Amino acid sequence: MRSLDGAKDQQGTVMATHTTKMLIIGSGPAGLSAAIYGARAGMQPIVVQGLQPGGQLTITTDVENYPGFRDVIQGPWLMQEMQAQAEHVGTRMLWDTIVSVDMSGSPFRAIGDGGDIYEGDTLVIATGAQAKWLGASGEQEFSGKGVSACATCDGFFYRGKKVVVIGGGNTAVEEALYLTNHSQDVTLIHRRDSLRAEKILQDRLFAHPNIKVLWNKAVERFVGEGGLTGVELKDTVTGETMVEPADGAFVAIGHAPATELFRGKLELDSSGYIIVEPGTPKTAIPGVFACGDVMDHTYRQAVTAAGTGCMAALDAERYLATKEFAARG
């Protein structure tokens, strides 16, 4: 790893060039796990942290399902510890936002918004995905205080309470079904009169005695004092409004993977997730790996993201070892 003087910008400022055996874009559980394994393999990784250092866990309060902690821990604390561990074993963390990438050949090159150049013999993409939000009044105010975008993460905190799920696709139906493990009173709210979810999921939903569906209802705002107490709804047919009482509301209208940088350069699926070789983090470009939520639209958990980050680092190390062996003839 080294930093060199690079090109000059329009004002004549010299931009730095940072080189490494393993360049990681993204600093959530996937990126930091890749960094830990990569550093321990002597690859001296560079992590470019991006707009949200630490990923989605930095905006999550209570974390109760990450292995190794008997008590509830805080998401930001967990990411601080992961970063400290990565740095301790030899990772270099750099604050920058990547605005363009060149994956036409090794070394792979990324350009930061300030003009700095990052070059890696391997590239690990761990840019993650963001939950889509409604944008309704009170949504952010009650985030972590009754409003969530992940039933698997937060459903446990609503044991025996009344919860609602907002959405009509597979994610919404799956989250409603999951929440019946904790609640006897689950309501699915959908703005239309039919669901988009797969029929088998719909059949399970309609057959469940603890789930009811409110059709043609759009969320106007989330209401409460200090914590969520209900959701104000507007009938999309009659225009009438009502308040549905709720202790917890789960917004389940999908996720948006952070893959704009890679459009036209890597193969993406119809939802924008990076396509990898099944069971691996390998993309179609040798030496380029994708891990975490940017390639996983099924599980989207911190522990699974960390696992694929480990896989990406191990495969990156093997890729370089094979390449170096072949070069020696």
C-alpha positions as CSV (number, residue, x, y, z in Angstrom):
1,M,0.0,0.0,0.0
2,R,1.3,3.4,-0.8
3,S,0.1,7.0,-1.5
4,L,1.6,8.8,-4.5
5,D,1.2,12.2,-6.0
6,G,-1.3,12.0,-8.7
7,A,-2.9,14.1,-11.4
8,K,-3.9,17.8,-10.8
9,D,-7.4,19.1,-10.8
10,Q,-8.6,22.2,-12.7
11,Q,-7.2,24.4,-9.9
12,G,-3.8,22.8,-10.1
13,T,-4.2,20.9,-6.8
14,V,-2.3,17.6,-6.8
15,M,-4.6,14.7,-6.1
16,A,-3.3,11.7,-4.2
17,T,-3.2,8.1,-5.6
18,H,-3.8,5.4,-3.0
19,T,-2.8,1.8,-4.0
20,T,-3.5,-1.5,-2.3
21,K,-3.9,-5.2,-3.0
22,M,-7.6,-5.0,-1.9
23,L,-9.7,-1.9,-2.4
24,I,-13.0,-2.0,-0.5
25,I,-15.9,0.4,-1.3
26,G,-18.3,0.6,1.7
27,S,-17.8,0.3,5.4
28,G,-20.8,-1.6,6.8
29,P,-20.6,-5.1,8.3
30,A,-19.7,-6.6,4.9
31,G,-16.9,-4.1,4.0
32,L,-15.4,-4.2,7.5
33,S,-15.4,-8.0,7.7
34,A,-13.7,-8.1,4.3
35,A,-11.2,-5.7,5.6
36,I,-10.5,-7.7,8.8
37,Y,-9.9,-10.9,6.8
38,G,-8.0,-9.1,4.1
39,A,-5.7,-7.4,6.5
40,R,-5.0,-10.6,8.3
41,A,-4.0,-12.1,5.0
42,G,-1.4,-9.3,4.5
43,M,-3.3,-7.5,1.8
44,Q,-3.2,-4.1,3.5
45,P,-6.7,-3.2,2.5
46,I,-8.1,0.3,2.0
47,V,-11.7,1.0,2.9
48,V,-13.3,4.0,1.3
49,Q,-16.1,4.7,3.8
50,G,-18.7,6.5,1.7
51,L,-21.6,8.7,2.6
52,Q,-22.7,6.6,5.6
53,P,-19.7,5.2,7.4
54,G,-20.7,2.0,9.2
55,G,-23.7,1.4,7.0
56,Q,-27.3,1.0,8.1
57,L,-26.4,-0.2,11.6
58,T,-25.3,3.3,12.5
59,I,-28.9,4.4,12.3
60,T,-30.1,1.3,14.3
61,T,-30.4,1.6,18.0
62,D,-31.0,-1.8,19.8
63,V,-29.3,-4.8,18.2
64,E,-30.3,-8.1,19.8
65,N,-29.6,-10.7,17.1
66,Y,-25.9,-10.3,16.3
67,P,-24.1,-13.4,17.7
68,G,-21.8,-13.0,20.6
69,F,-23.6,-10.6,22.8
70,R,-26.1,-11.8,25.4
71,D,-27.4,-8.3,26.1
72,V,-28.8,-5.7,23.7
73,I,-26.1,-3.7,22.0
74,Q,-26.2,-0.5,20.1
75,G,-25.7,-0.5,16.3
76,P,-23.3,2.5,16.2
77,W,-21.2,0.9,18.9
78,L,-21.0,-2.4,17.0
79,M,-19.8,-0.7,13.9
80,Q,-17.2,1.4,15.9
81,E,-15.8,-1.9,17.3
82,M,-15.7,-3.5,13.8
83,Q,-13.8,-0.5,12.4
84,A,-11.4,-0.5,15.4
85,Q,-10.7,-4.2,14.8
86,A,-10.2,-3.7,11.1
87,E,-7.7,-0.8,11.8
88,H,-6.0,-2.8,14.5
89,V,-5.1,-5.6,12.1
90,G,-3.8,-3.2,9.4
91,T,-6.7,-1.7,7.4
92,R,-6.5,1.9,6.3
93,M,-9.8,3.8,6.6
94,L,-10.3,6.7,4.2
95,W,-13.1,9.2,4.3
96,D,-14.3,9.8,0.7
97,T,-17.2,9.2,-1.6
98,I,-16.5,7.3,-4.8
99,V,-18.0,9.0,-7.9
100,S,-16.7,6.8,-10.7
101,V,-15.0,3.4,-11.2
102,D,-13.0,1.8,-13.9
103,M,-13.1,-2.0,-13.9
104,S,-11.8,-2.5,-17.4
105,G,-8.6,-4.2,-16.1
106,S,-6.4,-4.6,-13.0
107,P,-5.5,-2.5,-11.1
108,F,-9.1,-1.5,-10.7
109,R,-9.5,2.3,-10.3
110,A,-12.0,4.4,-8.3
111,I,-12.2,8.2,-8.2
112,G,-13.3,10.1,-5.1
113,D,-15.4,13.2,-5.2
114,G,-12.4,15.3,-4.3
115,G,-10.3,13.8,-7.1
116,D,-8.2,11.3,-5.2
117,I,-7.5,8.1,-7.0
118,Y,-7.8,4.6,-5.4
119,E,-6.3,1.6,-7.1
120,G,-6.7,-2.0,-6.1
121,D,-5.4,-5.3,-7.5
122,T,-8.8,-6.6,-6.3
123,L,-12.0,-4.7,-5.7
124,V,-14.6,-5.5,-3.1
125,I,-18.0,-3.8,-3.5
126,A,-19.8,-3.4,-0.2
127,T,-22.0,-0.4,-0.9
128,G,-25.1,-1.9,0.7
129,A,-28.7,-1.1,0.2
130,Q,-31.1,1.4,1.8
131,A,-34.7,0.7,2.8
132,K,-37.3,2.7,0.9
133,W,-39.3,5.0,3.1
134,L,-42.8,6.5,2.5
135,G,-41.8,10.0,3.3
136,A,-44.9,10.4,5.4
137,S,-45.0,12.9,8.4
138,G,-43.6,11.4,11.6
139,E,-41.8,8.6,9.8
140,Q,-38.3,9.7,10.7
141,E,-39.4,11.2,14.0
142,F,-40.6,7.8,15.2
143,S,-37.8,5.8,13.6
144,G,-36.5,3.5,16.4
145,K,-39.5,4.6,18.5
146,G,-42.1,2.5,16.8
147,V,-41.3,2.8,13.1
148,S,-38.9,0.3,11.5
149,A,-38.0,-1.1,8.1
150,C,-37.0,-4.5,9.3
151,A,-39.3,-7.0,11.1
152,T,-36.6,-9.6,11.4
153,C,-34.4,-7.0,13.2
154,D,-37.0,-5.4,15.4
155,G,-40.0,-7.6,15.6
156,F,-38.8,-9.1,18.9
157,F,-39.3,-5.8,20.7
158,Y,-43.1,-5.9,20.0
159,R,-43.9,-9.2,21.7
160,G,-47.6,-9.2,22.5
161,K,-48.2,-5.8,21.0
162,K,-50.3,-4.5,18.1
163,V,-48.2,-4.0,14.9
164,V,-48.9,-2.9,11.3
165,V,-47.0,-3.7,8.1
166,I,-47.2,-1.2,5.2
167,G,-46.8,-2.6,1.6
168,G,-48.2,-5.1,-0.8
169,G,-45.3,-7.1,-2.2
170,N,-43.4,-10.2,-1.1
171,T,-41.4,-8.3,1.5
172,A,-44.5,-6.9,3.2
173,V,-46.3,-10.3,3.2
174,E,-43.2,-12.1,4.5
175,E,-42.7,-9.5,7.3
176,A,-46.4,-9.7,8.3
177,L,-46.1,-13.5,8.5
178,Y,-42.9,-13.3,10.5
179,L,-44.4,-10.8,13.0
180,T,-47.0,-13.4,13.9
181,N,-44.2,-15.1,15.9
182,H,-44.3,-12.2,18.3
183,S,-47.8,-10.6,17.9
184,Q,-51.3,-11.9,18.0
185,D,-52.5,-8.7,16.2
186,V,-50.9,-8.0,12.9
187,T,-52.4,-5.7,10.3
188,L,-51.2,-5.4,6.7
189,I,-51.9,-2.0,5.1
190,H,-52.0,-1.6,1.3
191,R,-52.9,1.3,-0.9
192,R,-54.5,-0.9,-3.5
193,D,-57.2,-3.6,-3.6
194,S,-54.9,-6.5,-4.4
195,L,-51.4,-7.6,-3.5
196,R,-48.4,-7.9,-5.7
197,A,-46.9,-10.8,-3.7
198,E,-46.6,-14.3,-5.0
199,K,-49.8,-16.3,-4.7
200,I,-48.4,-18.9,-2.3
201,L,-47.5,-16.1,0.1
202,Q,-50.9,-14.5,-0.3
203,D,-52.5,-17.8,0.5
204,R,-50.5,-18.1,3.7
205,L,-51.4,-14.5,4.7
206,F,-55.1,-14.8,4.1
207,A,-55.3,-18.1,5.9
208,H,-53.5,-16.8,9.0
209,P,-56.0,-16.0,11.9
210,N,-53.8,-13.3,13.4
211,I,-53.5,-11.1,10.3
212,K,-56.0,-8.7,8.9
213,V,-55.7,-6.6,5.8
214,L,-56.8,-3.0,5.3
215,W,-57.3,-2.4,1.6
216,N,-57.1,0.9,-0.3
217,K,-55.4,2.7,2.6
218,A,-52.5,5.2,2.2
219,V,-50.4,6.3,5.1
220,E,-50.8,10.0,5.8
221,R,-48.8,10.3,8.9
222,F,-47.4,8.4,11.9
223,V,-48.9,9.6,15.2
224,G,-47.9,9.5,18.9
225,E,-46.2,11.3,21.7
226,G,-42.7,10.1,22.5
227,G,-43.5,6.8,20.9
228,L,-45.8,5.6,18.1
229,T,-49.4,5.1,19.0
230,G,-51.0,4.8,15.6
231,V,-51.0,5.4,11.9
232,E,-53.3,7.9,10.2
233,L,-54.7,6.4,7.0
234,K,-56.6,7.9,4.0
235,D,-58.9,5.8,1.9
236,T,-57.7,5.9,-1.7
237,V,-61.3,5.4,-2.9
238,T,-63.5,7.5,-0.6
239,G,-60.9,10.0,0.7
240,E,-62.0,9.3,4.3
241,T,-59.3,9.3,7.0
242,M,-59.0,7.0,10.1
243,V,-56.3,6.2,12.7
244,E,-55.3,2.6,13.0
245,P,-53.8,2.0,16.5
246,A,-50.3,0.5,16.5
247,D,-47.4,0.0,18.9
248,G,-45.1,-0.7,15.9
249,A,-45.2,0.0,12.2
250,F,-43.0,-1.7,9.7
251,V,-42.5,0.0,6.3
252,A,-42.0,-2.8,3.8
253,I,-42.0,-1.3,0.4
254,G,-38.6,-2.6,-0.7
255,H,-34.9,-1.7,-0.7
256,A,-32.7,0.2,-3.1
257,P,-29.2,-1.2,-3.6
258,A,-26.4,1.4,-4.0
259,T,-25.3,0.3,-7.4
260,E,-25.6,3.4,-9.6
261,L,-21.8,3.5,-9.9
262,F,-21.8,0.0,-11.5
263,R,-24.6,0.3,-14.0
264,G,-23.3,-0.7,-17.4
265,K,-20.1,-2.1,-15.9
266,L,-21.5,-5.1,-13.9
267,E,-24.5,-7.3,-14.5
268,L,-27.4,-6.2,-12.3
269,D,-30.7,-7.9,-11.7
270,S,-34.1,-6.3,-12.3
271,S,-34.1,-4.7,-8.9
272,G,-30.6,-3.3,-9.3
273,Y,-28.7,-5.8,-7.1
274,I,-25.3,-7.0,-8.4
275,I,-25.4,-10.5,-9.8
276,V,-22.8,-12.9,-8.4
277,E,-21.9,-16.5,-9.0
278,P,-24.3,-18.5,-6.9
279,G,-22.9,-19.3,-3.5
280,T,-20.0,-16.9,-3.9
281,P,-19.3,-13.1,-4.0
282,K,-17.7,-13.4,-7.4
283,T,-19.0,-11.0,-10.1
284,A,-18.5,-11.6,-13.8
285,I,-15.3,-9.6,-13.7
286,P,-12.3,-11.7,-12.3
287,G,-10.9,-9.9,-9.3
288,V,-14.1,-7.9,-8.5
289,F,-16.3,-9.2,-5.7
290,A,-19.6,-8.0,-4.2
291,C,-20.7,-8.7,-0.7
292,G,-23.5,-7.7,1.8
293,D,-26.8,-6.1,0.9
294,V,-25.6,-4.9,-2.5
295,M,-25.9,-8.5,-3.7
296,D,-28.4,-9.9,-1.2
297,H,-32.0,-9.1,-1.5
298,T,-33.2,-12.0,0.5
299,Y,-31.7,-11.9,4.0
300,R,-30.3,-8.4,4.5
301,Q,-28.9,-9.1,8.0
302,A,-25.7,-7.8,9.5
303,V,-24.5,-11.3,10.2
304,T,-25.1,-12.5,6.7
305,A,-23.4,-9.4,5.3
306,A,-20.4,-10.0,7.5
307,G,-20.3,-13.6,6.3
308,T,-20.2,-12.6,2.6
309,G,-17.6,-10.0,3.5
310,C,-15.4,-12.8,4.8
311,M,-16.0,-14.8,1.7
312,A,-15.1,-11.9,-0.6
313,A,-11.7,-11.4,1.2
314,L,-10.9,-15.1,1.1
315,D,-11.7,-15.3,-2.6
316,A,-9.8,-12.1,-3.3
317,E,-6.7,-13.5,-1.6
318,R,-7.0,-16.8,-3.6
319,Y,-7.5,-14.8,-6.8
320,L,-4.2,-12.9,-6.2
321,A,-2.3,-16.0,-5.1
322,T,-3.4,-17.8,-8.3
323,K,-2.5,-14.8,-10.5
324,E,0.9,-14.4,-8.9
325,F,1.7,-18.1,-9.2
326,A,0.8,-18.0,-12.9
327,A,3.0,-14.9,-13.4
328,R,6.0,-16.8,-12.0
329,G,5.5,-19.3,-14.8
